Amino acid sequence: MREFLTIGEIEERLQRLSMFAVRQVADAVGVKSPSKYSAAELRRLILGIAKGEAEQVPKEKRRLAPEKMTYNGDVAAAVIYLAEKRDN
């Protein structure tokens, strides 16, 4: 399996995840207060972060790191990778 996914692959994976899993990914990539959003809104925010269109919570303030996630850590890592790639 490739280490990082494309935006389309991230979107496809997010569509298949449960609300709990989407919230975990959102928390890991820096969505502020993920529990106050619907699954659709979280998916939009996560993709916005991947595209460099949405703000992220600073890494030191996030509660969950992708490498600590048992499941879907690759999706979170891909979003962070793409966001950082666009920042540079």
C-alpha positions as CSV (number, residue, x, y, z in Angstrom):
1,M,0.0,0.0,0.0
2,R,1.2,3.5,-0.8
3,E,2.2,5.7,2.1
4,F,0.0,8.7,1.0
5,L,-3.3,9.0,-0.8
6,T,-4.6,11.4,-3.4
7,I,-7.4,13.9,-2.6
8,G,-9.9,11.7,-4.4
9,E,-8.8,8.6,-2.5
10,I,-9.0,10.5,0.8
11,E,-12.6,11.6,-0.1
12,E,-13.6,8.1,-1.0
13,R,-12.2,6.7,2.3
14,L,-13.9,9.3,4.3
15,Q,-17.2,8.5,2.8
16,R,-16.9,4.9,4.0
17,L,-16.0,5.8,7.6
18,S,-18.3,5.8,10.6
19,M,-19.0,9.1,12.3
20,F,-16.7,8.1,15.2
21,A,-13.8,7.4,12.7
22,V,-14.4,10.6,10.8
23,R,-14.2,12.5,14.1
24,Q,-10.9,10.7,15.0
25,V,-9.4,11.7,11.6
26,A,-10.7,15.3,12.0
27,D,-9.1,15.5,15.5
28,A,-5.8,14.1,14.2
29,V,-5.5,16.5,11.3
30,G,-6.4,19.6,13.3
31,V,-10.2,20.3,12.9
32,K,-11.1,22.5,15.8
33,S,-13.9,21.0,18.0
34,P,-14.8,18.1,15.7
35,S,-17.7,16.9,17.9
36,K,-19.8,19.9,17.0
37,Y,-19.9,19.1,13.3
38,S,-21.9,16.6,11.2
39,A,-20.1,13.9,9.3
40,A,-20.6,15.8,6.0
41,E,-19.2,19.0,7.5
42,L,-16.2,17.1,9.0
43,R,-15.4,15.5,5.6
44,R,-15.5,19.0,4.0
45,L,-13.2,20.4,6.6
46,I,-10.8,17.5,6.4
47,L,-10.6,17.8,2.6
48,G,-10.2,21.6,3.0
49,I,-7.2,21.0,5.2
50,A,-5.7,18.6,2.7
51,K,-6.2,21.1,-0.1
52,G,-4.8,24.0,2.0
53,E,-8.1,25.8,2.1
54,A,-8.9,25.4,5.8
55,E,-7.1,26.3,9.0
56,Q,-5.7,23.6,11.3
57,V,-5.3,23.6,15.1
58,P,-1.6,23.7,15.8
59,K,0.0,20.3,16.2
60,E,0.8,20.8,19.9
61,K,-2.9,21.4,20.6
62,R,-4.2,18.3,18.9
63,R,-5.4,15.4,21.1
64,L,-4.6,12.6,18.7
65,A,-1.6,12.0,16.4
66,P,-2.0,9.9,13.2
67,E,0.7,7.5,14.4
68,K,-1.2,6.8,17.6
69,M,-4.4,5.9,15.7
70,T,-5.1,2.1,15.4
71,Y,-7.3,2.6,12.3
72,N,-7.3,5.2,9.5
73,G,-4.0,6.7,10.6
74,D,-3.0,6.6,6.9
75,V,-5.9,8.9,6.0
76,A,-4.9,11.4,8.7
77,A,-1.2,11.2,7.7
78,A,-2.1,11.8,4.0
79,V,-4.2,14.9,4.8
80,I,-1.4,16.3,7.0
81,Y,1.2,15.5,4.3
82,L,-0.8,17.2,1.6
83,A,-1.5,20.2,3.8
84,E,2.2,20.6,4.7
85,K,3.2,20.1,1.0
86,R,0.9,23.0,0.0
87,D,2.3,25.2,2.8
88,N,5.8,24.9,1.4
